[in-house]
Amino acid sequence: MNSRAQIRLLPDSRRLHLQDGPIDLIIEAFGESEEINKAYRAAATRFETLLDELCRELKLLRKPSYPGQRWPIGSTARRMTAAVLPYAAEYFITPMAAVAGAVAEEILAAMLNVATLSRAYVNDGGDIALHITGIESFVVGMVDRPTRPSLFGTTTLTASDTIRGIATSGWCGRSFSLGIADAVTVLADRAAAADAAATIIANAVDVPEHPAVRRVPACELAPDSDLRDRLVTQDVVHLSSADVEHALARGVATAEKLLRMGLIRGAALNLEGETRIVGMQAAKTISTPDHERILLHA
């Protein structure tokens, strides 16, 4: 048994916290109490082996994806690979770009395999897998910058929507970014797909070779990074309004392309206090925060 994994109910006695190495999950399920208990037991059981499974295939998962590549064995690793393959022919991307969303998906699937729930979410550091049924809904709060989060909008998701995954990426988030977006939040049918797309769009929000942007090779910050010697953003000095508009336009063009391809349902791009919305779903649902309870932050 994995002795590293930390598994506990939070003080509110409603949410489950699972932590093992870099994986840190907040889970909440809704329904009959016995069904919730079954779901939480299943989540904990699946979680205990998940990180070790990923580590066994880490060498493969850190390699750039390409059409026709060898598939990994583990179910979470396969979710990661499936999420990034649509980009493999055109972009540099590795399965690690979808790891957080894939982990959230995997744990939620384990819960739903054994329990009947009206709704549930698994939040892996802002990359979220959702389950919604009947008349249930979730209100999701979107932050403009992970390091000093403040809500710039909310979106309400219902069972009739196809969206079951939300992910956020940006240069000052948990992972490295090739671009300068403060935050790009993506809505997609699955969490791993949202995670991969958020990475691609955030990378596109950029002003290449701009002197106001400090970049360093990823391997200097993390020798085992899957980005190797690619330059990742470490600081962005104040940009002119023209620079901001140019960078956001690049990101919007990429997001619109992914929308046409059916890879995302919507996206919100944020840079220097400016926000751009892509997709009819996002434009319809993203609104200014009010006093309604925010269940999730992306």
Stockholm file with secondary structure:
# STOCKHOLM 1.0

chainA/1-298         MNSRAQIRLLPDSRRLHLQDGPIDLIIEAFGESEEINKAYRAAATRFETLLDELCRELKLLRKPSYPGQRWPIGSTARRMTAAVLPYAAEYFITPMAAVAGAVAEEILAAMLNVATLSRAYVNDGGDIALHITGIESFVVGMVDRPTRPSLFGTTTLTASDTIRGIATSGWCGRSFSLGIADAVTVLADRAAAADAAATIIANAVDVPEHPAVRRVPACELAPDSDLRDRLVTQDVVHLSSADVEHALARGVATAEKLLRMGLIRGAALNLEGETRIVGMQAAKTISTPDHERILLHA
#=GR chainA/1-298 SS CCSSCEEEECTTSSEEEEEETTEEEEEEEESCHHHHHHHHHHHHHHHHHHHHHHHHTHHHHTSCCCTTCCCCSSHHHHHHHHHHGGGTTTSCCCGGGGHHHHHHHHHHHHHHHHCCCSEEEEEETTEEEEEECTTCEEEEEEESCTTSCCEEEEEEEETTSCCCEEEEECTTSSSCCSSCCSEEEEEESSHHHHHHHHHHHHHHSCCTTCTTEEEEEHHHHCTTCTTTTCEEEEEECCCCHHHHHHHHHHHHHHHHHHHHTTSCSEEEEEETTEEEEESHHHHHHCBCCCSSCCCEEC
#=GC SS_cons         CCSSCEEEECTTSSEEEEEETTEEEEEEEESCHHHHHHHHHHHHHHHHHHHHHHHHTHHHHTSCCCTTCCCCSSHHHHHHHHHHGGGTTTSCCCGGGGHHHHHHHHHHHHHHHHCCCSEEEEEETTEEEEEECTTCEEEEEEESCTTSCCEEEEEEEETTSCCCEEEEECTTSSSCCSSCCSEEEEEESSHHHHHHHHHHHHHHSCCTTCTTEEEEEHHHHCTTCTTTTCEEEEEECCCCHHHHHHHHHHHHHHHHHHHHTTSCSEEEEEETTEEEEESHHHHHHCBCCCSSCCCEEC
//
